[in-house]
Amino acid sequence: MLYTLYTSFRSSSSYRVRIALNIKEIPYEPVFVSLVEGEQSRASYLSKNPQGLVPTLEVDGVALTQSAAIIEYLEQNHPTPPLLPDDAVARARVRALVNLVACDIQPLNNLQVLKYLKKDLGLGQDQIDAWYDHWILRGFTALEHLVEIYGSERHCFGDSLTMADVYLVPQLWNARRFKTSLVGLPNLVRIDAALNEMDAFRNAAPENQQDAL
Ligand SMILES: N[C@@H](CCC(=O)N[C@@H](CS)C(=O)NCC(=O)O)C(=O)O
């Protein structure tokens, strides 16, 4: 199978897929999409991903979109090492942690949302920063509690790698980029540091991508 990943270095959703590909040791060809240049909105890219968002994973020329759908596709076709537990309740709990980040944090802070706040609603930078901090801290506070219950020293759920870890690291990277204080989130900060010791995570980091500015 030939995998081509349409990715952008600072995109947290692309970062998730890069981590999953690395964990599963799947070779792929990156195609860099510049969000600064607006390449995600060009017709050639929209034909692959009509939402105009990265990432897109092409599998032998077939385009898959949405990071969770892509990672679950990889999970099904490359089950080792697993990123979801076998037990149905455990699996639902991992997916709940994933969705907390993917549905309740990231979409509120995505580039197109921040641009809309600025250009269409005319908000100032202070108001936009307050919006960002509010939604990210609301989500992270809940995640911190859940990880306290379900996580361990080095992982968000149980004591092995899961999709929840794959979703945590990019969102924390993004929070640091926007200078959000992570005080009061000791579990998230500790687990993030532990995960970043792994090559699969380090090699997927924005600063280690060829398209990093
Ligand atoms: N739910 C989507 C989110 C994708 C997404 O929001 N991508 C962002 C980067 S992280 C993007 O392409 N933004 C471009 C824009 O807002 O114009 C996924 O998980 O793949």
The ligand as an SDF file (V2000), in Angstrom:
LIG
                    3D

 20 19  0  0  0  0  0  0  0  0999 V2000
  -11.8340   17.1900   12.6500 N   0  0  0  0  0  0  0  0  0  0  0  0
  -10.7940   17.3890   11.6890 C   0  0  0  0  0  0  0  0  0  0  0  0
  -10.1750   18.7390   11.9420 C   0  0  0  0  0  0  0  0  0  0  0  0
   -9.2140   19.1540   10.8530 C   0  0  0  0  0  0  0  0  0  0  0  0
   -8.7300   20.5740   11.0770 C   0  0  0  0  0  0  0  0  0  0  0  0
   -9.3300   21.3570   11.8180 O   0  0  0  0  0  0  0  0  0  0  0  0
   -7.6170   20.9270   10.4170 N   0  0  0  0  0  0  0  0  0  0  0  0
   -7.0610   22.2510   10.5680 C   0  0  0  0  0  0  0  0  0  0  0  0
   -5.6310   22.1870   11.0520 C   0  0  0  0  0  0  0  0  0  0  0  0
   -5.5090   21.3470   12.5890 S   0  0  0  0  0  0  0  0  0  0  0  0
   -7.0720   22.9790    9.2430 C   0  0  0  0  0  0  0  0  0  0  0  0
   -6.8660   22.3790    8.2200 O   0  0  0  0  0  0  0  0  0  0  0  0
   -7.3040   24.2830    9.2640 N   0  0  0  0  0  0  0  0  0  0  0  0
   -7.3040   25.0750    8.0740 C   0  0  0  0  0  0  0  0  0  0  0  0
   -8.2620   26.2040    8.1690 C   0  0  0  0  0  0  0  0  0  0  0  0
   -8.8620   26.4020    9.2230 O   0  0  0  0  0  0  0  0  0  0  0  0
   -8.4000   26.9070    7.1640 O   0  0  0  0  0  0  0  0  0  0  0  0
   -9.7560   16.2690   11.8010 C   0  0  0  0  0  0  0  0  0  0  0  0
   -9.6220   15.6950   12.8840 O   0  0  0  0  0  0  0  0  0  0  0  0
   -9.1120   15.9240   10.7930 O   0  0  0  0  0  0  0  0  0  0  0  0
  1  2  1  0
  2  3  1  0
  2 18  1  0
  3  4  1  0
  4  5  1  0
  5  6  2  0
  5  7  1  0
  7  8  1  0
  8  9  1  0
  8 11  1  0
  9 10  1  0
 11 12  2  0
 11 13  1  0
 13 14  1  0
 14 15  1  0
 15 16  2  0
 15 17  1  0
 18 19  2  0
 18 20  1  0
M  END
$$$$
